[in-house]
Amino acid sequence: MIDRAGLAEFLRRRREALQPEDVGLPRGQRRRTSGLRREEVAALSHMSTDYYSRLERERGPQPSQQMIASIAQGLHLSRHERDHLFRLAGHEPPAQGSGSDHVSPGMLRIFDRLTDTPAEIVTELGETLRQTPLGVALVGDLTRYTGPSRSIGYRWFTDPAARELHPSEDHEFYSRMYASGLRGVLTLRGPDSKAAQLAELLTAKSEEFRRVWQEHEVGIRPRAIKRYQHPAVGHLELNCQIMLDPEQAHTLLVYTAVPGSESYEKLRLLDVIGAPSSV
């Protein structure tokens, strides 16, 4: 059963404990409240202010698990706080393990400050959970995918559009790298894992995947320089810096260009023009 009073109080306390700078928002000069405003939490949680406000006022229908997960992420809750929020709302918390989409508060705090560079947070299967605006401008909105297509490795072997941003001479390496990465996760997580399901799907759908998979390669790491062929700004060469959250099995990827280089200037231009419709 939903604990309306407990849910409302917990939401208020967590909202009041957060400052705008904690979630990447400007403070402004006329702020009177000590924490976040309700409308700010609602925006961070991708819901209407009215819906969120009713929860704090002990009103409205029981929120769905999806809504609670969005609020937990918007409030930058820890995993234990998230689980507590689920129980207050009358739901069982998501099972612990590698498949969680809940990004840790520490990683989110770093991500929220990356306002002027392409960056994304991905799962161990290459499912994009968060992107900066410049990240979307570089590779498109990768959070829109559902089902197996959430995985970049799955899209690489099943959707020709996934390869358009990379020079053709790099395609064979990416095929080997994605197959190698999937094999590593499958070995780690076991035959009943999501990785095993993806491998089975790809084996049925892609002749190229079957060929590369049979090589049993493991440990192929991304190259130091990633090359892109962007439809608006042309050729880009970017370094990829990696930060790992081992508890959640999430990775923060930050893409940078050498200052003063041609790619650096193109990134600055891309920051202005945003994502073209073809990306």
C-alpha positions as CSV (number, residue, x, y, z in Angstrom):
1,M,0.0,0.0,0.0
2,I,1.1,3.5,-0.8
3,D,2.2,5.6,2.3
4,R,1.0,9.0,1.1
5,A,2.1,10.9,4.1
6,G,5.6,9.3,4.2
7,L,6.0,9.7,0.4
8,A,5.1,13.4,0.5
9,E,7.4,14.1,3.5
10,F,10.3,12.2,1.9
11,L,9.9,14.0,-1.4
12,R,9.8,17.4,0.4
13,R,12.9,16.7,2.5
14,R,14.9,15.4,-0.5
15,R,13.9,18.4,-2.6
16,E,14.8,20.9,0.1
17,A,18.2,19.2,0.6
18,L,19.2,19.8,-3.1
19,Q,20.7,23.0,-4.3
20,P,20.4,24.1,-8.0
21,E,24.1,23.7,-8.5
22,D,23.8,20.1,-7.3
23,V,21.8,19.2,-10.4
24,G,23.4,21.5,-12.9
25,L,20.9,24.4,-12.7
26,P,21.6,28.1,-12.3
27,R,20.8,29.6,-8.9
28,G,19.5,33.0,-10.1
29,Q,19.3,36.2,-8.1
30,R,15.7,36.0,-6.9
31,R,15.7,32.5,-5.3
32,R,14.0,32.5,-1.9
33,T,13.8,28.8,-1.2
34,S,16.8,27.0,0.3
35,G,16.4,24.0,-2.0
36,L,14.9,23.2,-5.4
37,R,11.5,24.4,-6.4
38,R,8.8,21.9,-7.3
39,E,8.8,22.9,-10.9
40,E,12.5,22.2,-11.1
41,V,12.2,18.7,-9.7
42,A,9.3,18.1,-12.1
43,A,11.4,19.2,-15.0
44,L,14.3,17.0,-13.9
45,S,11.9,14.1,-13.5
46,H,10.2,14.7,-16.9
47,M,6.7,15.2,-15.6
48,S,4.3,18.1,-15.1
49,T,4.6,20.3,-12.1
50,D,1.0,19.6,-11.2
51,Y,1.6,15.9,-11.1
52,Y,4.6,16.2,-8.9
53,S,3.0,18.8,-6.6
54,R,0.1,16.5,-5.9
55,L,2.4,13.9,-4.6
56,E,3.9,16.3,-2.1
57,R,0.4,17.2,-1.1
58,E,-0.7,13.6,-0.5
59,R,-3.1,13.7,-3.5
60,G,-3.5,12.0,-6.9
61,P,-3.4,8.4,-8.0
62,Q,-0.6,6.0,-7.0
63,P,2.4,6.8,-9.1
64,S,3.7,4.1,-11.5
65,Q,7.0,2.4,-11.1
66,Q,8.2,4.3,-14.1
67,M,7.2,7.6,-12.5
68,I,8.9,6.7,-9.2
69,A,12.1,5.8,-11.1
70,S,12.0,9.2,-12.9
71,I,11.6,11.1,-9.6
72,A,14.4,9.1,-8.0
73,Q,16.7,10.1,-10.8
74,G,15.5,13.7,-10.9
75,L,16.2,14.0,-7.2
76,H,19.6,12.4,-7.6
77,L,18.8,9.7,-5.0
78,S,21.2,7.0,-4.0
79,R,20.2,3.4,-4.7
80,H,19.1,2.9,-1.1
81,E,17.0,6.1,-1.2
82,R,15.5,5.0,-4.5
83,D,14.5,1.7,-3.0
84,H,12.9,3.5,0.0
85,L,11.0,5.8,-2.4
86,F,9.7,2.7,-4.3
87,R,8.4,1.1,-1.0
88,L,6.7,4.4,0.1
89,A,4.9,4.5,-3.2
90,G,3.7,0.9,-2.7
91,H,6.1,-0.8,-5.2
92,E,8.8,-3.4,-4.8
93,P,12.2,-1.8,-5.7
94,P,13.9,-3.0,-8.9
95,A,16.1,-6.0,-8.4
96,Q,19.8,-5.3,-7.6
97,G,22.3,-6.1,-10.3
98,S,24.0,-5.0,-13.4
99,G,20.9,-4.2,-15.4
100,S,19.9,-1.1,-13.4
101,D,19.2,2.2,-15.3
102,H,19.5,4.2,-12.1
103,V,22.6,6.5,-12.3
104,S,24.5,7.1,-9.1
105,P,24.3,10.7,-7.6
106,G,28.1,11.1,-7.8
107,M,28.2,10.3,-11.5
108,L,25.2,12.5,-12.2
109,R,26.9,15.4,-10.4
110,I,29.9,15.1,-12.7
111,F,27.7,14.7,-15.8
112,D,25.6,17.7,-14.9
113,R,28.7,19.9,-15.1
114,L,29.7,18.8,-18.6
115,T,27.6,21.5,-20.3
116,D,30.1,22.3,-23.1
117,T,31.3,18.9,-24.3
118,P,29.9,15.7,-25.8
119,A,29.3,13.2,-23.0
120,E,27.1,10.2,-22.3
121,I,26.4,7.7,-19.6
122,V,26.0,4.1,-20.8
123,T,25.4,0.6,-19.4
124,E,27.8,-2.3,-19.8
125,L,25.8,-3.3,-22.9
126,G,26.1,0.2,-24.5
127,E,22.7,1.4,-23.7
128,T,22.7,5.2,-23.4
129,L,21.1,6.6,-20.3
130,R,22.1,10.2,-20.4
131,Q,23.5,12.6,-23.0
132,T,24.6,16.2,-22.9
133,P,23.1,18.5,-25.5
134,L,26.4,18.5,-27.4
135,G,26.5,14.8,-27.3
136,V,23.1,14.7,-29.0
137,A,24.4,17.1,-31.6
138,L,27.3,14.8,-32.3
139,V,25.6,11.4,-32.6
140,G,21.8,12.1,-32.2
141,D,19.5,11.2,-29.4
142,L,20.5,7.7,-28.4
143,T,18.1,7.5,-25.4
144,R,15.1,7.2,-27.7
145,Y,15.6,3.5,-28.5
146,T,13.7,0.7,-26.9
147,G,14.1,-3.0,-26.6
148,P,17.3,-4.6,-27.9
149,S,17.9,-1.5,-30.0
150,R,18.9,0.3,-26.9
151,S,22.3,-1.4,-27.2
152,I,24.7,0.3,-29.6
153,G,26.2,-3.1,-30.3
154,Y,22.9,-4.5,-31.4
155,R,22.2,-1.5,-33.6
156,W,25.6,-1.8,-35.2
157,F,24.8,-5.2,-36.6
158,T,21.1,-4.7,-37.4
159,D,20.7,-1.0,-38.4
160,P,22.8,0.4,-41.2
161,A,22.2,3.9,-39.9
162,A,24.3,3.1,-36.9
163,R,27.4,3.0,-39.0
164,E,26.9,6.3,-41.0
165,L,28.8,8.4,-38.5
166,H,32.0,6.4,-38.8
167,P,34.4,6.1,-41.8
168,S,33.9,2.8,-43.6
169,E,37.5,1.8,-42.9
170,D,36.7,1.7,-39.2
171,H,33.7,-0.6,-39.5
172,E,35.5,-3.9,-39.2
173,F,37.2,-2.8,-36.0
174,Y,33.9,-1.7,-34.5
175,S,32.3,-5.0,-35.4
176,R,35.1,-6.9,-33.6
177,M,35.0,-4.5,-30.6
178,Y,31.3,-4.8,-30.1
179,A,31.3,-8.6,-30.4
180,S,34.3,-8.8,-28.0
181,G,32.5,-6.5,-25.5
182,L,29.3,-8.5,-25.6
183,R,31.2,-11.8,-25.1
184,G,33.0,-10.3,-22.1
185,V,29.7,-9.2,-20.5
186,L,28.0,-12.6,-21.3
187,T,30.9,-14.5,-19.6
188,L,30.6,-12.2,-16.6
189,R,26.8,-12.3,-16.2
190,G,26.1,-15.9,-17.4
191,P,23.8,-17.7,-19.8
192,D,20.6,-16.3,-18.4
193,S,21.7,-12.7,-18.7
194,K,20.5,-9.9,-21.0
195,A,23.9,-10.2,-22.8
196,A,23.1,-13.8,-23.6
197,Q,19.7,-12.8,-25.0
198,L,21.4,-10.1,-27.2
199,A,23.9,-12.6,-28.5
200,E,21.1,-15.1,-29.4
201,L,19.2,-12.4,-31.2
202,L,22.2,-11.2,-33.2
203,T,23.2,-14.7,-34.1
204,A,19.8,-15.1,-35.7
205,K,19.7,-11.7,-37.4
206,S,23.3,-10.9,-38.6
207,E,25.6,-13.0,-40.8
208,E,28.4,-10.6,-40.0
209,F,27.9,-11.0,-36.3
210,R,28.0,-14.8,-36.6
211,R,31.3,-14.5,-38.5
212,V,32.9,-12.2,-35.9
213,W,31.4,-14.0,-32.9
214,Q,33.0,-17.3,-34.0
215,E,36.4,-15.7,-33.6
216,H,35.9,-15.6,-29.8
217,E,37.9,-12.4,-29.4
218,V,37.9,-10.7,-26.0
219,G,39.4,-7.6,-24.5
220,I,39.3,-5.4,-27.6
221,R,39.3,-1.9,-26.3
222,P,38.2,1.4,-28.0
223,R,40.9,3.2,-29.9
224,A,42.4,6.4,-28.3
225,I,41.0,8.5,-31.1
226,K,37.4,8.1,-32.4
227,R,36.7,9.3,-35.9
228,Y,33.3,10.7,-37.0
229,Q,31.9,11.7,-40.3
230,H,29.3,14.2,-39.2
231,P,26.7,15.4,-41.8
232,A,26.9,19.0,-40.7
233,V,30.6,19.6,-39.8
234,G,32.4,16.8,-41.6
235,H,35.3,14.8,-40.3
236,L,36.0,14.9,-36.5
237,E,38.7,13.2,-34.5
238,L,37.9,13.0,-30.7
239,N,39.6,11.6,-27.6
240,C,37.3,9.6,-25.4
241,Q,37.9,9.7,-21.6
242,I,36.2,7.0,-19.6
243,M,35.0,7.0,-16.0
244,L,33.6,3.7,-14.6
245,D,31.0,3.3,-11.8
246,P,31.7,-0.3,-10.8
247,E,28.8,-0.6,-8.5
248,Q,26.2,0.3,-11.1
249,A,28.3,-1.0,-14.1
250,H,27.8,2.3,-15.8
251,T,30.4,4.3,-17.8
252,L,30.7,8.0,-18.3
253,L,32.2,8.8,-21.7
254,V,33.5,12.3,-22.4
255,Y,34.6,13.3,-25.9
256,T,37.2,16.0,-26.3
257,A,39.3,17.5,-29.1
258,V,42.8,19.0,-28.9
259,P,42.4,22.8,-28.3
260,G,43.2,24.7,-31.5
261,S,42.7,21.7,-33.8
262,E,40.3,21.6,-36.7
263,S,38.1,19.1,-34.7
264,Y,38.0,21.5,-31.7
265,E,36.7,24.3,-33.9
266,K,34.1,22.0,-35.5
267,L,32.9,21.0,-32.0
268,R,32.4,24.7,-31.1
269,L,30.4,25.1,-34.3
270,L,28.4,22.1,-33.5
271,D,27.6,23.5,-30.1
272,V,26.0,26.5,-31.9
273,I,24.1,24.7,-34.7
274,G,22.9,21.7,-32.7
275,A,21.9,18.3,-34.1
276,P,20.8,18.2,-37.7
277,S,17.6,16.2,-38.4
278,S,19.6,13.4,-40.1
279,V,21.6,12.5,-36.9
